[in-house]
Amino acid sequence: MSKEPKGFGQGRRPGERPTKICPVCGLSFTWRKKWARDWENVRYCSERCRTRAKEKAC
């Protein structure tokens, strides 16, 4: 029985998890378990960056 990762980031070491770049601060952030269901729609690294993006749009 092989040990393959269960999900997109589950079962992988932190260095092997998928990453994205935050469009507001420019920093990279990695997959988190709480984002497992919605990883495709995650755009910002934090709540702070999400609110800053909304402020800039107005």
Phi, psi and omega in degrees: 000120181274151179261086177263151179302139182288316184229199184298317181234350183289140178080003178257152174290153183307326180287344182259356182283152180295150180232161175221164177253130179286127182289343182272306184262344178081004179272152177273148176223151185256163178305140175235154181300324181291343177262008187304316183285337190232027186302324181297331182263354179288125183241331187243151184282338183206169176297323180300314179292325179296317179289325177296323179295320179294322180295320180292327182290333183278000000 
